[in-house]
Each structure stands twice: as structure tokens, then as C-alpha cells.
């Protein structure tokens, strides 16, 4: 049981969700134990058979409608997965990206033929998803991207480069953002589904060497006269930016949920460690400094959970706006970094040893303030809401 004992709100408290939570926990205990997650870090990615096992267990494509093989459930089920990934120290397994970031583009914007072609594999784990937006010269600034898509008959010819792409090394279906009209600004951006096994001119770069999240494959992608059929365009030409803006609030909530899950797990690990570890004849937890530090951490995690529950309720109601989602992503990931740093300190020298999960959490947490929009970009988005005429 977690030390963060906030009562579940009504939208997160049902018998179905509790049964699902138990199922996810059992799956991760069997397929994502310490030896397995260490193996992922060493090789730089999660094995394909683990993805397929997750599909067989009903953990993939949760929002996919039943007619395409999915469960057709809402975001709360993905939130449960993120909680459990955090508790099992398995957040390198990018199920949340697959389920709650990329799949919704297909569910919401793909046409009927596209849905029938792609969604069943998303659910079984035969198809692994990624989204390619960031470029070497354009990270959070989507309008500055250089990747171009020029229509030639029944195909688009795409040229450019993407970087920092999670699942990039192993994804078999990648949603690529490209400029179809460089002169049209935001209205010149389009989205394409690239089936990596069936397209020429597509090259994956090396696995990027990161200071954390080593088990989550992250790669560069290169497009050299890559020919993508017109029927693989998602939504209308020029409609990409609007689709991205509509889905980014949920993506930022996904990041916030994972940050919270890691924060809570860090606190639980630290309480357990300090209760057993002795110094000067007493348990480390018995010292007032330890209690005060953990009290501060628990307070921050509790505030984060209450606000995130509120934001999730807004998401379910369709009222979550960009500013509020940005607040959640910004504040919770900043709190995550502070809390995990304080927790590591209470481990002393052992906190610096990667055999302890707290050390890996410390590394893994740092990028949460960067991807999905940096903390600075989140502040800009929040600032736009300060004036009613903005």
C-alpha cells in the first residue's frame, strides 16, 4: 500500500478499475521484474515478445473501440497502467506512449479503412506505435520543423529528419509530422502514418545514448525521398497542427501521471529503506530530519495527485484546456525532480548505486521536464491564459 493515501475520486473508483489494476500488477510482476527491467536497460529496448504478451493480457490499445479489437474504455484505465508501471519500476516500458499518446490519433482522425488496417495490430502488440515530431532544430517549436512532404500523384515524397523519438528503433507504425505547405505556417502541417516495414527511403539511426530511461528505445529517423501512399495521410492535408494541438493536453497529462507514479514509488521505497537502515543505533526514519523531509515529499505528492485527479476529470468531461494541462505537466514534473532528489539523499551512498531503484528513478526523472514540451514552454502556454483578451 502506498504512503500517499488520498481517497480515490469517483471517476477512478470502480470495481472494474480495481480488477484491472490487479490484472496489470500481476502482469508486471510476471513480465517486468528487476531482472527483466535491468535487461531492457542493458540492451536499450523492451523485447517484442513482452509487447505481444502485454497485448495478450489486454493492456494495449485500451481506448481502441471494440469493433477494432480494443476494450473501448476511457483514460482512467491508462492511468491505472501508469500507476502500476511506476510501482513496479517499469516506466521504461512505453505502453503509455503507445496507448494514450499515439493510438488516439488513429482512433480520432483516421478514416474507416485506416482504422481497420492498423488498430487490430495496435491492440495485439504486433504493431508498435511512435510519433515523430521533434527535429534537431525544432523541439518544442513545432512550426519550425523542416521535414517536408511533396505530393506526387498517389504518393507523398517525404524528406527530413526526426530525433529523440521514443519507440523509434522498433516502432512498425510511426505518425510523422511534415510540412506539406512550408508557406502556410501552422496550416501547412500534415500527419502521415508510416508503415516502416513497407516503405522505401526510411532509415533508423542508432539508439541514442541517454543519461536515463535506458530501457526505452530512443532513436533518430531519416527520410530520403520516402514515398508514402496518399491513403496513409491522417486527416486532411494541412490539418496536422490542429490535430496535434487537440491531443497535446492529453499527452501532457500522460507525462504528469507517469511523473506522479514515479514520485509515489520513490517515497514508498524511501520509507521502507529508512525504516530498516540504522545509523547511530536508530532507524534512519526515527530521526526528525528524515521525518520532516518525507513529510515534505508526501505533501508535494499528495497535492500533485489531487490536482491530477481534477485534471483527469476535466479530460474525461472534454473540458481540459491547454493551460491547465500545462500546469499539471510543469508543476508535477518539477515536483517529481525535487522529491526524488530528497529521497535519494536519505539513502546516503547507496542512493548513488544503480542496484537501488531510487538511483535509476533519479536518472529517469530528469527528462520529464523536457519532453512533451519543456517546463519553459509550459510556462509560456500558462502565461497566455493570464489575459482574457489573449
C-alpha positions in Angstrom: 0.0 0.0 0.0 1.3 3.4 -0.9 2.1 6.1 1.7 0.1 8.5 -0.5 -3.3 7.6 0.9 -5.6 10.1 -0.9 -9.1 8.8 -1.4 -9.8 7.9 -5.0 -12.3 10.2 -6.7 -15.4 8.7 -8.1 -14.1 8.6 -11.7 -11.2 6.4 -10.5 -13.0 4.2 -8.1 -15.0 1.3 -9.6 -14.9 -2.4 -9.3 -13.9 -2.8 -12.9 -10.9 -0.4 -12.4 -9.8 -2.3 -9.3 -10.0 -5.6 -11.1 -8.0 -4.2 -14.0 -5.4 -2.8 -11.5 -4.9 -6.2 -10.0 -4.5 -7.7 -13.5 -1.9 -5.1 -14.5 0.0 -5.7 -11.3 0.1 -9.4 -11.8 1.3 -9.0 -15.4 4.1 -6.7 -14.4 5.2 -8.9 -11.6 5.5 -11.8 -14.1 7.0 -9.8 -17.1 8.7 -6.8 -15.7 10.6 -7.9 -12.6 14.0 -6.5 -11.6 16.0 -8.9 -13.8 13.8 -8.2 -16.9 13.9 -4.4 -16.5 17.6 -4.5 -16.0 17.9 -6.5 -19.2 15.9 -3.8 -21.0 18.3 -1.1 -19.8 21.3 -3.1 -20.9 20.0 -3.8 -24.4 18.3 -0.4 -24.8 14.8 -1.6 -25.6 11.8 -3.7 -24.4 11.6 -7.1 -26.2 8.9 -7.6 -28.8 7.7 -10.7 -27.1 6.9 -8.5 -24.0 4.9 -6.2 -26.1 2.9 -9.1 -27.6 2.4 -10.6 -24.1 1.0 -7.2 -23.0 -1.4 -7.4 -25.9 -2.5 -10.9 -25.0 -3.1 -9.6 -21.4 -5.4 -6.9 -22.7 -3.1 -4.0 -21.7 -2.7 -2.4 -25.2 -4.9 -0.1 -27.2 -7.4 0.3 -24.3 -9.1 3.3 -26.0 -9.5 1.4 -29.3 -13.2 0.7 -29.9 -14.4 -2.8 -29.5 -15.1 -3.2 -33.2 -11.4 -3.0 -33.9 -10.4 -5.4 -31.2 -9.9 -2.9 -28.3 -11.6 -2.5 -25.0 -13.2 0.8 -25.8 -12.5 2.2 -22.3 -11.6 5.7 -21.1 -8.4 7.3 -20.0 -8.7 6.1 -16.4 -7.6 2.6 -17.4 -4.5 4.0 -18.9 -3.9 6.0 -15.7 -4.1 2.7 -13.8 -1.4 1.2 -16.1 0.8 4.2 -15.4 0.4 3.9 -11.7 1.3 0.3 -11.8 4.3 0.8 -14.1 5.6 3.3 -11.5 5.0 0.9 -8.6 6.8 -1.9 -10.4 9.7 0.4 -11.5 8.9 -0.4 -15.1 8.2 3.0 -16.7 10.8 2.4 -19.4 8.1 0.2 -20.9 6.4 2.8 -23.2 2.8 1.4 -23.0 1.5 4.9 -22.1 3.0 6.4 -25.3 1.6 3.6 -27.4 -1.9 3.6 -25.7 -2.6 7.2 -24.7 -0.4 9.4 -26.9 -0.2 7.8 -30.4 -3.2 5.5 -30.7 -5.7 8.4 -30.1 -4.6 10.0 -33.3 -5.7 6.9 -35.2 -8.9 6.4 -33.2 -9.9 10.1 -33.6 -8.7 11.1 -37.0 -8.1 8.0 -39.2 -10.8 7.0 -41.7 -12.6 3.7 -41.5 -10.2 1.8 -43.8 -7.2 3.1 -41.9 -8.7 2.1 -38.6 -9.4 -1.5 -39.8 -5.9 -1.7 -41.2 -4.0 -0.5 -38.2 -5.9 -0.7 -34.9 -6.1 -4.6 -34.5 -2.3 -4.8 -34.5 -2.1 -1.9 -32.0 -4.2 -4.0 -29.6 -2.3 -7.3 -30.1 1.2 -5.7 -29.8 2.1 -6.8 -33.4 2.1 -3.1 -34.2 4.2 -0.8 -32.0 3.4 2.9 -32.3 5.6 6.0 -32.2 5.0 9.7 -33.1 7.7 11.7 -34.8 7.5 15.5 -34.2 10.9 16.7 -32.8 13.7 17.6 -35.1 17.4 18.5 -34.4 16.5 22.2 -35.0 12.9 22.1 -33.8 12.0 20.5 -30.5 9.0 22.2 -28.7 8.5 24.6 -31.6 6.5 22.5 -34.0 6.0 25.2 -36.5 9.8 25.4 -37.1 10.1 21.8 -38.3 11.8 21.3 -41.7 10.6 17.8 -42.7 8.7 18.3 -46.0 6.1 16.2 -47.8 5.5 16.9 -51.5 2.7 15.2 -53.3 3.5 13.3 -56.5 0.4 11.5 -57.8 -0.7 8.8 -55.4 2.2 9.4 -53.0 3.8 12.0 -50.9 7.6 12.2 -51.1 8.9 13.0 -47.6 12.4 14.3 -46.8 13.8 15.3 -43.4 15.0 14.0 -40.1 13.4 13.4 -36.7 15.2 12.9 -33.4 14.5 11.9 -29.8 11.8 9.5 -31.0 10.6 7.1 -28.3 9.9 3.6 -29.7 11.7 4.9 -32.8 14.0 1.9 -33.1 11.3 -0.7 -33.0 8.0 1.0 -34.0 6.3 -0.5 -37.0 3.8 2.4 -37.4 5.0 5.9 -36.9 2.9 9.0 -37.1 5.2 11.6 -38.9 4.5 15.3 -38.9 5.7 17.0 -42.1 5.2 20.3 -43.9 3.0 20.0 -47.0 3.0 23.8 -47.5 6.0 25.5 -46.0 4.5 28.9 -46.7 1.2 28.3 -44.8 2.6 28.3 -41.3 0.6 26.1 -38.9 -1.9 25.4 -41.7 0.8 23.8 -43.7 1.5 20.8 -41.4 0.1 17.3 -42.1 0.3 13.9 -40.4 1.3 10.6 -42.1 1.2 7.1 -40.9 4.5 5.5 -42.0 4.4 1.7 -42.1 8.1 1.1 -41.6 8.2 -2.4 -43.0 6.7 -1.4 -46.3 8.3 1.9 -47.2 11.5 2.8 -49.1 13.6 5.8 -48.2 13.2 5.3 -44.4 16.2 4.7 -42.2 16.5 4.4 -38.5 19.6 5.9 -36.8 21.4 4.5 -33.8 19.9 4.0 -30.4 20.6 7.3 -28.7 22.8 7.1 -25.6 20.8 8.7 -22.7 21.5 9.5 -19.1 18.3 7.8 -18.0 15.4 5.7 -19.3 18.0 3.4 -21.0 15.4 0.7 -21.4 13.1 2.9 -23.6 14.4 2.8 -27.1 15.0 6.4 -28.5 16.3 6.9 -32.0 16.8 9.3 -34.9 14.8 8.8 -38.0 15.8 9.8 -41.6 13.6 10.2 -44.6 15.2 10.4 -48.0 12.6 10.6 -50.8 10.4 8.3 -48.7 7.3 7.6 -50.6 4.2 7.3 -48.5 0.8 6.5 -50.2 -1.8 9.3 -50.1 -4.1 6.9 -48.3 -1.7 6.9 -45.3 -2.3 10.6 -44.7 -4.3 11.0 -41.5 -6.9 13.7 -41.7 -7.0 16.5 -44.3 -3.8 17.9 -45.8 -2.8 20.9 -43.6 -4.8 19.7 -40.7 -1.9 18.3 -38.7 -1.2 21.2 -36.4 -4.9 21.4 -35.3 -4.8 17.6 -34.5 -1.6 17.9 -32.6 -2.9 20.8 -30.5 -6.1 18.9 -29.7 -4.2 15.9 -28.5 -1.2 17.6 -26.7 -3.2 18.3 -23.5 -3.8 14.5 -23.0 -0.1 13.8 -23.8 0.9 16.2 -21.1 -1.4 14.5 -18.7 0.2 11.2 -19.6 3.6 12.6 -18.7 2.2 14.0 -15.4 0.7 10.7 -14.5 4.0 8.9 -15.0 5.8 11.5 -13.1 3.4 11.1 -10.2 3.7 7.4 -10.3 7.4 7.6 -10.1 7.3 10.1 -7.3 5.0 8.0 -5.2 7.1 4.9 -5.8 10.2 6.8 -4.7 8.6 7.8 -1.4 7.4 4.3 -0.7 10.9 2.9 -1.4 12.5 5.5 0.8 10.1 4.9 3.8 10.8 1.2 3.6 14.6 1.7 3.3 14.9 4.3 6.2 12.7 2.1 8.4 15.3 -0.7 8.1 18.5 1.2 7.7 20.2 2.1 11.1 22.5 4.9 12.0 23.9 5.7 15.4 21.8 2.9 16.9 18.5 4.1 15.5 16.4 3.6 12.3 17.1 6.5 9.9 13.3 7.0 9.8 13.4 7.8 13.5 15.4 11.0 13.0 13.4 14.1 12.9 15.2 15.3 9.7 14.1 12.1 7.9 10.6 12.5 9.1 10.4 16.2 8.1 11.9 15.5 4.6 9.5 12.7 4.0 6.6 14.8 5.3 7.5 17.5 2.7 7.7 14.8 0.0 4.4 13.3 0.9 2.8 16.7 0.9 4.0 17.5 -2.6 2.9 14.1 -3.9 -0.5 14.5 -2.3 -1.0 17.9 -3.8 0.1 16.5 -7.2 -2.3 13.6 -7.0 -5.3 15.8 -6.1 -4.6 18.2 -8.9 -4.0 15.4 -11.4 -7.3 13.7 -10.4 -9.0 17.1 -11.0 -7.4 17.4 -14.5 -8.3 13.8 -15.4 -11.9 14.5 -14.5 -11.8 17.5 -16.8 -10.2 15.4 -19.6 -13.0 12.8 -19.3 -15.6 15.7 -19.5 -13.9 17.2 -22.5 -13.1 20.4 -20.7 -9.4 20.2 -20.1 -7.7 23.2 -21.7 -4.1 23.6 -22.8 -3.2 25.9 -19.9 -4.4 23.6 -17.2 -2.8 20.6 -18.8 0.4 22.6 -19.0 0.2 23.4 -15.3 -0.1 19.7 -14.5 2.8 18.8 -16.7 5.0 21.6 -15.4 4.3 21.5 -11.7 4.2 17.8 -11.2 7.4 17.1 -13.2 9.2 19.8 -11.3 7.9 18.3 -8.0 9.0 14.9 -9.2 12.6 16.0 -9.6 12.7 17.6 -6.1 11.0 14.7 -4.3 13.2 12.0 -5.9 16.3 14.1 -5.1 15.3 14.3 -1.5 14.5 10.6 -1.4 17.9 9.7 -2.8 19.6 11.8 -0.1 18.0 9.7 2.6 19.6 6.5 1.0 23.0 8.0 1.6 25.8 6.4 -0.5 23.5 3.6 -1.5 21.3 6.1 -3.3 24.1 6.5 -5.8 24.2 2.8 -6.7 22.2 1.7 -9.7 21.3 -1.5 -8.0 18.8 0.5 -6.0 15.7 1.7 -7.9 16.0 5.2 -6.4 19.2 5.8 -8.4 17.5 4.8 -11.7 14.5 6.9 -10.8 16.8 9.9 -10.3 18.2 9.5 -13.8 14.9 8.6 -15.4 13.1 11.6 -13.9 15.2 14.3 -15.4 13.8 14.2 -18.9 10.2 14.6 -17.7 10.8 18.3 -17.5 11.9 18.3 -21.2 9.9 16.0 -23.4 6.3 16.7 -24.3 7.2 20.4 -24.1 9.8 21.8 -21.7 8.9 23.5 -18.4 9.7 26.8 -20.0 7.2 26.1 -22.9 4.6 25.1 -20.3 5.0 28.5 -18.6 4.5 30.3 -21.9 1.3 28.4 -22.5 0.1 29.1 -19.0 1.0 32.8 -19.4 -1.3 33.1 -22.4 -4.2 32.5 -20.1 -3.4 35.4 -17.9 -5.2 37.9 -20.0 -8.8 37.4 -21.0 -8.2 39.1 -24.4 -5.1 36.9 -25.2 
